[in-house]
Each structure stands twice: as structure tokens, then as C-alpha cells.
């Protein structure tokens, strides 16, 4: 099994037939065929914005980082990225809220005990794992037992999914900030790909065993739910649900489809009802984001970033094409942002890219990021992380912050 921690990337690369490389397992790799047995996943940063109290061990004043004064789009040359945290053990999931940056570390692949869910203030870097500014919310959120991890933040809590290596099963858990305790929310079979947390709802996608088997589902429970085995399936018998985002009173998601060009973007009300196809005929759509009446998504099958109106009435617009493995997308008032996994099997050339909301020529904000993993966004800044390097046994993962404009 190849272990890649990209947000939705392994599932995406499966459909593209790319080799996996040896991110964690020496000698790993092989062809990818669209089954979840090869597919670790992580959240792409579709996190709610909420204020909360500091976790134990955090220092400093709570104040959001100012990410620029508007106007011109940033590049690495114009807006040098800031290292927010390093010395990380294979970070695979990022999320942000008004004050904090969150991540999960997967460990280095050799029974690494350091696999926590962590948060820090966005107001200043917190570089080393021993620094008191790091607040550990759950010391064992990640780890080698899990094939995939995803993360989302809602008011007062951070929620995450853990998909087990074997057997094919997953769990949903939440950490409440005011009690610093972890509660189990759900356990099921299949593979959880992405989670969303809002003020009212916790929702996630279950890919199932394989897209062609149409065993996937979209689940939702109340945001304060305790453990249940009876989560509401807003959509079931789906062919490989993957990316997920909240869109007002609804959820939007991507699904792979039963063939390479039968992927779709769909929408369903949180109150129930039949799902609505808002874009069909997509090639392995993965990450998805909703913003200002539009839905944006990446498709690694044809290397595109696209959008359409969230009610399905508009034409599909292509914002970028021939991208090198687009695996996560996020949107703000300043533009559309995505990360490219780069070229397998070594993935030495990952990139953070952007384009204006009105379209235009895409631009590179950061280039040649080794083992690029995840993306998160707030109103002013973009956050990305990489897993680290094999030479350092993935103990040198890094999170960067770069302003959106200057």
C-alpha cells in the first residue's frame, strides 16, 4: 500500500494512474487503480471561522495575522512565505479559524508515537515541537494505524476522521476546546475522505471500497452529537464520494463515478431531499470549495480547476488546465488557490498556485515544494504544509503562511 497524505490526493492520483512513490514505506509505489486501499487523505482546509479559548500550553495574545493590504496578488518573491511551524512528523491535514492554525501529524511510518492534533496562534510562528506555544489537543489523533486523516474546525471544536489501514473502517472524533476532551462521534466501514464542521452540523464523505462499487455515502450529524451508529445518510449508494464543502443550508461534494470520465459535482440540502448534479462528465474530481454562489473543484484526471454556479444553472468554467496534479482548492475574496502534487514518484515539484475570481492567467505563489500535503485559507493568508523528507525520516515537515495580496 502506498501512503500519501495529500488532501484527497491519493484518491485523485489513483484515477490518474500515477505511481505513488515511497513517502512513508521504503520501496513503496506501484500503479493506482481507484480502490481506497492505496489512498490516505487529508482535509483541504474547508474550516469554519470561529473564536475559542487558548489550549493548554499556548502562549501569547490572540490576534489574527494581518495578511496584506489588498491589491496585487502575492508571489514568493513579493511576499516571502513565513515558516509557522517545523520539526513536524509528517503533517497531513490543515485547518484554520479566526485565531488559530490546526494540523494533524501522521508520524514517520515506523511506529512513531508523535502523531498529535495540534493548534497554535496565527499571530506568530511556533517552530519546534518542544515550544510551549504549541497546544496539543489530542496526542494520538494520527499514527501508523491510519491510512487517511482529515480535519475540520467548527465553533468550539475540531473534528477529524481516521481511516484504518486494515480492516476497511473509519472513525469520526471531535475535540471540544473548553473541555480539552476527545469524544467519539461515529464508526463505520469504508473510508472517510473529508470532513466538514459548521455551527450546526458535522458531515463527511465515505468513499466506500471502490468507486465502481457505488458503496459511498454522505453522512451528517448534529454538531454536538455524541457517539452514534445511526448517522443520517444524505446520499447513499454513491460512486466514490471524495471532496466535501458546506454551502449555506446544503453540502456540495465530488464523486469519482464508475468510469474515468463519469465524475460529478453534486449538492444536497441538509434537510434532505434528492441530490442535484451541478456538473457531470468530470475526470476524477477531488477537492471542492463553495464561495459566493459558486462551487470550485479540482480534477486530477485532466489537470483542471473549474467552477459553476452552486444551483447547477450555469456553464462550467475552466480556470486552469494542464496543471500538474491539482489536489486541493480553496477560495477567498482575493482569488482561487490550489496546490499541485507535482510529478511522481518523488513529488519534488509541488506548487501553490492562484488565479483571480474573474479568471485570467494562473500564477505560481510557491514552487518546488517537496511532498506537498495540504492547503488551508483564511481571509488574508494561505497555509500549506509538506510532509518532510525521507532523509530525515519525515521529522522535518513544515507549515508555511503566505499573504494573499500586498
N, C-alpha and C positions, 0 to 999 in steps of 0.2 A: 504493500500500500504506500502510495506517495502521500506525504504530509505537507500540504501547503496551507499557510494560514491566511491567504488573501481574503478580503471580504468578498465572498461569492466567487472568488477567482478559480478555485479548483473546479467547482461545478462548471464555470464558464470554459475553462481550458479543456475540460473533458470533451465538450461538444466540438471544440476546435481541433481535437486530435493532437494537441501539443504534448511533448514529453514533460514529465513532472520535475525532473531534476532531483537533487539529493539535499533538500532543505534540512531535513532532520535525520533521515535514515541514510547512512553511508551506502552508496551503491543503489540508491532509490532511483525511480524513474519508470519508464515504460509508457505505453500508449494509454490514452484516456478514452473511456467509452461511454460516459454518461451514466454510470452507476455510482451511487453515493459511497461505495466502499473506498473510493480514492479521494474523497472530497472534503477536506476541512474547510470551514467557512468562518467568517467573522463579520461583525456588523460594520456597515459603512458610514456610521456616524449620523443616522437619522434620529437624533436625540431631541427630546423636548427641552425647552428652556425653562429652568426653574431655579429658585434660590433655596439654599439649605444651609444648615449649620455646619461648621467645620468638623471633620472627622478627628478622632483621637490622634494626636501626634502631628497635626497640621499646625503650621505657624504662619504669622504674617496677617495682614489685614485683607479682608475680602473686597477686592476691586477688580473688575474685568479689565483685561488688557486692551489698550487702545490700538487698533489695527491699521491706522492710516487715516488721512483726512479727505479721502474721496478723490475722484478724478481719474488719474491714469492707472491702468492695471499694473500690478507688480510683476516683476521677474526676480530671479535670484540675484541678478546684478543690481537692480534698483532697490530691492528690499531684501537684504540678506536674511536668510532663514535663521531663526533663533532655536538653539537646542533647548527644549523644555525639560527633557529627561533622557538620561542614557544609563549605561550599565544595566540594561533590561534583559530579561531572559525570554527572548522570542515573543515580543508583544504582537498580538494578532487582532485586537479589537480596540476601537477608539470611540469615545462619545464625549460630548460637551454639554454643559448647561450654562447659565448666566455667569457663574463664578468659577467653575471647576472643569478640569480635564480628567477624564477617566480612561483606564485601559485594563486589559487582562493580559497576563503573560502565560504562555503555553509551556514554558520550561524548555530545556535544551535537548530533549529527546532521549536522555539516559537517566530516567527516573529522577529528574530534577525536582527537589522539594519546593523550589521557589517559583510558584505559579499563582500569584495573587491577583485579585481585583484591587486596583489602587486608584486614588484620586489625589490631585494636587490643585492648588490655586492657579488660575491662569495669569495672575498678576506678575509672576516671576518664575524663572526656571527652578527646578528642583532636581539636581543632576544625579546624585548617587542613591543607591538603594538603602544606604545606611542613614541618609539625611532625615532629620525629624520632620521635615516639611511633607514627607510622603505619608498619606493616610491609608493604611491597609484596611479595606472594607471587608474582604474575605480572603484569608490567606491561601485557600485551596480552590479558587474558582476555576483555575486552569489545571494543566497537568497532562502527563503522557497517556492517561486512560481515555482522553477525549480526542476524537477525530476532528471535531469542529467546535468553535466557540463563537457566539455573537453577543452583543451588548447594546443596551439602550438605557437612557436615563429619562425618568419622568419626575413629576413633583414629589419630592421626599423619598425617592428610592431609585436604585439602579437594578435593572433586571437583566439576566443573562441566560443563555441556553448552553447546554453541554451535550454534545452528541458523542456517544461512546464509540470506541474503536470496535469492540465486539461485546455483546451482540449488537444488532441494529436497533438502537434505542436512544432516547434522549430525555433530558430533564429541563425544566424551566424553574429558575430560582430568582428571588428578589432580596436585596439588602435594603432595609429601612434605615435611613440616616439617623433618625432620632433615637433608635434603639441599638443601632450597630449590630443587628442580628440578621441572620440569613433564614429565609423561610422557603420551603419547597412549595411550588405552585402546581406543577403538573409533571407527569412522567408518561411517556408513550413510546410506541415503536416507530421506526423510520429515522429520519434525520432532520433536525431543526436547522434551518438555514439562516433566517434573520428574524429579529425580534423588534417590536415597537412598543414603547411605553408612553402613554399620554395621561392626562389628569383622570380619565375615566376608565381606560382600557389597557390591558396587556394583550398583545396579539403576536402571532408568529406564523411562519410558514413551515410546513413539514413536507420535505421533498418526496418522501416515500422511499422505496427501494431503488427504483429506476424510473425515469420519466415515461418511458414507453409503457410501463405497467399501470399508469394513471392511478396511483395509490396516494397521491399527495392531498394536502388539505390546508386551509387557512383557519386557524383557531383564534378564539378571543375569550377572555375572562375579565371580570371587573378588576380595576387597578388595585383594589385592596383584597383580592381573593386569597384565601388560604389554600391549602393543598386540595386538589380535586382530581378525579379521574373522569370528569364529565364536562370537559371544556366544550364550549359551543363551536361547532364547525360551521363557519360562514360559507364555506365552499368545500366540497369533498370530491373524491374521485378525479383529482386534477393531475395532469401530466407534468410533474416536476415543478411545483411552485418554488421560487427562489427568492428574489428581492421583494421587499415589503416596505411600504411607507404609509403614514397617516395622511389623509386628505380631507380635513374637516370632519364631517359625520360619516366618512367612509374610509375604506382601505383600498390601496392600489397595490398590485403585485405583478411580477413577471412569472412566466412559466415556460419551460423549455419546449413543450409539445412532444408529440410522439415521433416526429421526424425532424431533420435538421432545419427545415425552413417553416416549421409549423408552430414556432413560439408565439407567444401573445402577451399583451399587457392587459390586465383586467381590473375592474373596480367593483366593489360590493359595499352596500350600506352596512354600517354597524348594527342597524336594526334588523338586518336580514334581507331576504329577497334574492332574486336571481342575479348572478354576476353579469356584468356588462363588459363585452370585449371592446376596448377602446383602440387597440392596434393589433392586427393579426399579421401572419406571414413573416414573423421576425426570426432571425437566426441566433438562437441561444441568448435571449435577453437575460440579463443578470440583475445588476443593481438598479434601483429605481428611486426617484425623489419626486415629491409633489410641491409645486410652488406657484402661487398666484394664478390658479385656474389651469395650469398645465402640468403634465406628467412627463418627466425626463427619464431616460433609461440608457444603459449601455448594452451593446450586443457584441460579444467577442467573436461570434461566428463570422461576422463580416466587418468587424473593427469599427463600429459606428457608435455615435452618440446622437440620440434623437429625442424629439418631444412631440406631443399632440395635446389638444385640449382634453381636460380630465373627464368631460362628458362624452367623449368619442365623436363629436360632431365635426372636428376639424381635420385637415390633412396632416399626415405625418411629415414633420420637418427634420431634415438631417443637418445637424450642427457640425459634425466631424465624421470623416470616413478614413479608411486605411490607417486607423490607429493601431498601435502595437499592443493588443491585449487590453482593451478598456474594461476594467473590472469593478469600478466603484464611481458613483456620481453624487454630487451634492450641489445645491443651488442656493444663492442668496440674491439680494437686490443688485449686487455688483456683477453677477455673471454665473456661468455654468462651469463647474470644476469637476475634473475626473482624474483618476490615476490609471496609468498603463502598467501592466505587469512587466512588459518587456519581453525579451527573447529567451525562450527556454533552450537548454535545460538549466542554465545557470542564473538567468534573470539578473544580469548585471546592469541593465539599462532601463530600469523603471523610471517613470516620469510623472510629474504632476502637471496637468495641462488645464487650460481655460479658454472660454470664448464668451463674448458679450451675449446678453439675453436677446439682443436683436440679431444675433448671428454674426458672421464675419469670418476672419481667418483665425483659427485656433493658435494659441501661443503656449510655449513651454515656460512654466514657472520654476521648476526644478528638474534637473536631468541626471541620468546615470545613478539612480538610487538603487543600491543592491538589495535584493529581496524585499522590495516594497510591499507593504502589507495592508494598510488601512487608511481611511480618509474620514475626517470629521470637519465640521464647519460651524461657525457662528456668524454674527452679523458683520464682523470686521476681519476675521482671520481664518486661515485654513490650517489644518493639522494633518500631518502624515507620519507614519512610522515604518521602520524597516525591522526585519527580524534579527539582524545581526549577521555575522559571518561564520562560516564553518571553521575558519582558523581559530576563532575564539569561542568555539562551541556554543555559538548563539547567546553569549553572555554580554554582547555589545550592541544590543538593539537600541534604537534611538527614536525619539519623537521630536519632530520639528514643528515650529509655528512660523508661518509666513503671512504677512499682511496681504489683503486682497487688493488694496489700492494705496496710492501715495499722492 
